Amino acid sequence: MTITAPTFRIRDAVPSPTNDDALFVASAFDSCIPHLATIGSETQWGTQPISERPNFHEQRTSSIAEASEYLRTGAGMPVRVLIIEAETPSGEWVPVGSSTLRGNYFSKYLLEQKHLDHETKREGEWMFLEVLVTSFAEETKPYRKGAGAALVRHAKAWAEELGMEVMFYEAQGFERVAGFEVERPDGRDPWPGMFLRMAFGEKK
C-alpha cells in the first residue's frame, strides 16, 4: 500500500512511567542504522544500535522532562521535544518522527569548532534544531514521507513566534556554513558533520 500524502499532527513529547516517547525516539534512531547501510553511509553512525550507547536513554528522557518543565513554567532556556504522528487508514495515529529544539544553544561539539566561531558566538536570538529523526521501521514506512519537512516547518514557526530570525541544522532548505569533524571515543575515523543555517526575516 502506498500513501502519497499522509495526514500529520505534531505534539509535545510527555514524560511517563513507561517512557513511551523516549523509547520511540530511541527506536527511530535505531531504525536508521540499517537504512544508512543500504545507501553506503554506514560509517556515519556505525553499526551499533544507537540506543545501546552510554546514557542515550537517560539523555532522551532528561530532554523530554526538561521540555515539559519549560512548557509548564516558561522559565529557562526555550526547549521542546516534538513527536510527529501520521494517521493510518484505520484512523490510528502512529509516531513517525521526532525533533528537539533549543533556543540560544549549541551542542558542545559545535562550540569546539573554532572555525564556526563567527556563527556559534553570534549575538541575537536563534533556534538550534538539535535532533531531527524519522523512523525507517517497516511498519511506519508508508507514513513517513514528509514528516521531516513538517517538523522543520513547525520548528521555524515556533522560532518566529519567539522572535528569532535564524535556525541552525543540516537539511530542508538550510545553507552550508562549514564542515567539521568530531573525534570518536572508540578510535574510529572522525565523524564528519556539516553545520548549516536558515535565515527568516533576518535583519540585513
C-alpha positions as CSV (number, residue, x, y, z in Angstrom):
1,M,0.0,0.0,0.0
2,T,1.3,3.4,-0.9
3,I,0.2,6.6,0.8
4,T,1.3,9.7,-1.0
5,A,0.1,12.4,1.3
6,P,-0.1,11.3,5.0
7,T,-2.0,13.5,7.4
8,F,0.3,14.6,10.3
9,R,-0.2,16.0,13.7
10,I,2.6,17.3,15.9
11,R,2.5,17.2,19.7
12,D,5.0,17.7,22.5
13,A,6.6,14.6,24.0
14,V,5.5,13.9,27.5
15,P,7.2,12.2,30.4
16,S,5.5,9.0,31.6
17,P,6.3,6.0,33.8
18,T,6.8,3.8,30.7
19,N,8.8,6.4,28.8
20,D,6.9,5.7,25.6
21,D,8.0,8.8,23.8
22,A,11.7,8.4,24.8
23,L,11.5,4.8,23.7
24,F,10.0,5.8,20.3
25,V,12.8,8.3,19.7
26,A,15.4,5.6,20.5
27,S,13.7,3.1,18.1
28,A,13.6,5.8,15.4
29,F,17.3,6.3,15.7
30,D,18.0,2.5,15.7
31,S,15.8,2.1,12.6
32,C,18.1,4.5,10.6
33,I,21.2,2.2,11.1
34,P,20.1,-0.5,8.5
35,H,18.9,2.2,6.1
36,L,22.3,4.0,6.2
37,A,24.0,0.7,5.4
38,T,21.8,0.2,2.3
39,I,22.9,3.5,0.9
40,G,26.6,3.1,1.7
41,S,26.6,5.5,4.6
42,E,27.2,3.0,7.5
43,T,30.2,5.0,8.6
44,Q,28.0,7.9,9.6
45,W,26.5,6.3,12.7
46,G,28.3,3.0,12.7
47,T,26.5,-0.4,13.0
48,Q,25.8,-0.5,16.8
49,P,22.2,0.4,17.7
50,I,22.3,4.0,18.9
51,S,20.0,3.1,21.8
52,E,22.9,1.0,23.2
53,R,25.2,3.9,23.5
54,P,26.0,5.0,27.1
55,N,23.4,7.4,28.6
56,F,21.4,7.6,25.4
57,H,18.1,6.7,27.0
58,E,18.9,8.9,30.0
59,Q,19.6,11.9,27.7
60,R,16.3,11.4,25.8
61,T,14.3,11.0,29.0
62,S,16.0,14.1,30.5
63,S,15.3,16.2,27.4
64,I,11.6,15.3,27.5
65,A,11.4,16.2,31.2
66,E,13.3,19.4,30.6
67,A,11.0,20.4,27.8
68,S,7.9,19.5,29.8
69,E,9.1,21.7,32.6
70,Y,9.7,24.6,30.2
71,L,6.2,24.3,28.7
72,R,4.7,24.2,32.2
73,T,6.6,27.2,33.6
74,G,8.0,29.2,30.7
75,A,11.2,29.5,32.7
76,G,14.8,28.9,31.5
77,M,16.1,28.2,28.0
78,P,13.4,27.5,25.4
79,V,13.3,23.8,24.7
80,R,10.8,21.4,23.2
81,V,10.8,17.7,22.2
82,L,8.2,17.1,19.5
83,I,6.7,13.9,18.2
84,I,5.1,13.8,14.8
85,E,2.3,11.3,14.2
86,A,0.7,10.1,11.0
87,E,-2.9,8.9,10.6
88,T,-3.4,5.4,9.3
89,P,-6.3,4.4,7.1
90,S,-8.0,2.9,10.2
91,G,-7.8,6.2,12.0
92,E,-5.0,5.3,14.3
93,W,-2.2,7.8,14.9
94,V,1.3,6.3,14.8
95,P,4.6,8.1,15.7
96,V,6.9,8.5,12.7
97,G,9.5,11.1,13.8
98,S,10.8,13.5,16.4
99,S,12.7,16.7,16.8
100,T,14.4,18.5,19.7
101,L,14.6,22.3,19.6
102,R,16.7,24.6,21.8
103,G,16.8,28.3,21.8
104,N,20.1,30.2,22.0
105,Y,22.0,27.0,22.4
106,F,24.7,25.0,20.5
107,S,26.0,21.5,21.2
108,K,29.4,21.2,22.8
109,Y,30.9,19.6,19.7
110,L,29.9,22.7,17.7
111,L,31.3,25.1,20.2
112,E,34.6,23.3,20.0
113,Q,34.9,24.0,16.2
114,K,36.8,27.3,16.2
115,H,36.2,27.9,12.5
116,L,32.5,28.2,13.4
117,D,33.0,30.9,15.9
118,H,31.5,33.5,13.6
119,E,28.2,31.8,14.0
120,T,28.3,30.0,17.3
121,K,29.4,33.2,19.1
122,R,26.8,35.2,17.3
123,E,24.7,37.9,19.0
124,G,20.9,37.9,18.9
125,E,18.3,35.1,19.2
126,W,18.5,31.8,17.3
127,M,16.9,28.3,17.3
128,F,19.1,25.2,17.2
129,L,17.4,22.1,15.7
130,E,19.3,19.7,17.9
131,V,17.6,16.4,16.8
132,L,15.6,15.6,13.7
133,V,14.9,11.9,13.1
134,T,12.2,9.9,11.3
135,S,11.5,6.2,11.7
136,F,12.6,3.8,9.0
137,A,10.8,0.9,10.7
138,E,8.9,-1.2,8.2
139,E,5.5,-0.5,9.9
140,T,5.9,3.2,9.5
141,K,7.3,3.2,6.0
142,P,4.0,4.1,4.2
143,Y,3.5,7.1,6.5
144,R,7.0,8.7,6.9
145,K,7.2,10.7,3.7
146,G,7.2,14.4,4.5
147,A,7.5,14.1,8.3
148,G,10.9,15.7,8.5
149,A,9.9,18.7,6.4
150,A,6.7,19.1,8.6
151,L,8.9,19.1,11.7
152,V,11.2,21.7,10.2
153,R,8.2,23.9,9.3
154,H,6.9,23.6,12.9
155,A,10.3,24.5,14.3
156,K,10.5,27.6,12.1
157,A,7.0,28.7,13.2
158,W,7.9,28.4,16.8
159,A,11.2,30.2,16.4
160,E,9.4,33.1,14.6
161,E,6.8,33.1,17.4
162,L,9.7,33.6,19.9
163,G,11.1,36.5,17.7
164,M,14.1,34.5,16.4
165,E,15.4,35.1,13.0
166,V,17.8,32.2,12.4
167,M,17.6,28.5,12.8
168,F,20.5,26.0,12.5
169,Y,20.6,22.4,11.4
170,E,21.6,20.4,8.3
171,A,18.8,20.0,5.8
172,Q,15.5,21.2,4.5
173,G,16.5,24.5,2.9
174,F,19.4,25.3,5.2
175,E,22.5,26.8,3.7
176,R,26.0,25.5,4.4
177,V,28.2,27.3,6.9
178,A,31.2,24.9,7.1
179,G,32.1,21.3,7.6
180,F,33.6,19.9,10.8
181,E,34.8,16.6,12.3
182,V,34.2,15.2,15.7
183,E,36.6,12.7,17.2
184,R,35.1,9.4,18.2
185,P,36.0,7.9,21.6
186,D,36.3,4.4,20.2
187,G,39.2,5.3,17.9
188,R,37.2,5.0,14.6
189,D,37.7,7.7,11.9
190,P,36.3,11.1,12.9
191,W,32.6,11.7,12.4
192,P,32.1,14.2,9.5
193,G,29.4,16.8,10.0
194,M,28.1,19.9,8.2
195,F,26.9,23.0,10.0
196,L,24.0,24.8,8.2
197,R,21.7,27.7,8.8
198,M,18.4,29.1,7.7
199,A,17.5,32.8,8.0
200,F,13.9,34.0,8.0
201,G,13.3,37.7,8.4
202,E,16.9,38.3,9.5
203,K,17.9,42.0,9.5
204,K,20.3,42.9,6.8
